[in-house]
Amino acid sequence: MSYFIFLKEFNNMEGSLYNIAENLSDLNNLNINKLNYKIIEDTQDNFNAVKFGTKFPLKYNNDLITFVDITSLIKNKLTLEIQIKNKVEIIKQFLDNNSNHPLFNQWNNYLNQLNNLNLDSITYPLNKSLEQYFNDLGQPSFNILQLP
């Protein structure tokens, strides 16, 4: 089972998603105090849809999550460059502050994968998320919401 982590006390309020975790191990490796969050167990299918950018968890109501369908579109190389730059900055912050974290190598490898992506080899517009693109190539793929 996968997990969606929301801000506690934000029942039925949009914008309360904080993190996602693919499994119990990833949940336990998040840098959070679990008592401060509403953690809802859900299906792998819903997790994958969020990870790959086809759904977004809009809000929760008790233990039910409201998902909305989204469409990923990367219009051009510049848009993808900006998207990657933003992800790289967030991942670097995590790596700089968590050198002993159990998921350090996973995220360091993903950072290198992002930095080494040949943006000229991609056909634009890209009608999928970067995460889905990597997955389709058989490469590791992580959503920034999975970052501990």
N, C-alpha and C positions, 0 to 999 in steps of 0.2 A: 504494500500500500504506500501511497505517497501522501505528502502533507502540505497543507497550505497554512501559512502563518500570517495572521492578521493582528492588527493592533487591538488590544483588549478594550472593552467598553465602547467599541465602535459598531455594535450590533446594528445591522440594517443601514449602514452608512457607506456610501461609495468612497473609494480611495483609501481603504484601510488595509490593503494587502501590504505585507512587509517582506516576506520571503516565501520560497517554495523549497521543498526537500523531496528528493526522489524516493528515499527510504528512511528507515529508522536510524541507520548509521549516519546519514547526512544530517538528519534532524538533530541528532546528538552532537554533531560537530559544528553546529551553528554557534556563533558567538553571541548568544542571547540568554537572558534569564527567562526560561519558559513560563514562569508564573506571570510575567508581564504581557503575555500574548495569548490570543485565542488560536489554538492549533486544531485544525480540522483534518481528519483523515479522509482521503478520497481515492478515486481510482487512478490507475496508471494511465488510462486513456485521457482523462482530464489533465493529468500532469503533463503528458506529452503534448497535448493541444496547447497548453500555456507555454511550455518550453519551446515549441516550434512556431509559436506566433499565430495560431489560428483561433485561439480563445483567450479571453482575459477574465479573471475572477473579479467582478465588479464590486461585490459586497458579500457579506454573510448575514444570515438570519438564524440565530441559534447555531445549529450544526449543518445548515444547508447553505451552499455557495451558489450565488447567481453568477453564471458565466454569460459573457456576450461574445458573439462571433466577431473576429477582426480579420482584416485582409492585410497581408504584408506586401509592400511594394517598395522596392528600392529603385528610384527613378534613374539614377545615374551614378557614375563613379564618385563624384564629389559627395553625394549623399552617403554612400557607403563608407568613404574615407572618414567623414564626420562621425558616423555611427561607430566605426571601429575605434577612432581616437577616444571617444567617450568611454567605451568599454575598457580600453587599455588603461586609461587614467584610474578608473574605479578598481580594476584588478591590481594595478601597481600599488595603490594605497593599501589594499588588503595584504599584498605580499610584503610590503615594507614594514608592516606592523605585526606580521604573524609568521615569522620565519620558522617557528616550531610547530605550526598548525599541521594536523594530520593530512589536510587537503592541499598543503602548500605546493607540492610537486604537480598535482593535477592542474591547479590554476596557473602555475608558472609555465607548464607545457602549453596550456591553452593560450596564454599571453603570447608565447612564441609563435603559435599557429596563427594568431591574429596578425602579428607583426610581419609574418612571412607570406601572407596571402597575396597572390598576384592579382591585383584588381583589374589589370588589363585583360586577363583571361576570362573574365565574366561578361556575359551578354546582358546588356541593360535594355529595358528595365528588367530587374530581377523580381519575378512575381512570387517571391517567398522570402522568409526571414533568413538572416545569415545563419542562424542555428539550423534551420531546415536545409539550407544549402550545404553546410558541412555534413550533416547527417546523410544527405543524398550521395555525397562523395565517400561515405564510409569513414569519415574523420570524427574525432571526438567533438561533441557539441554541448555547450552549456549556456543556459540563459543566465544573465547577470543576476536574476532573482534567486539563483542557487548559490550565489557567493556567500560564504559564511560571515 
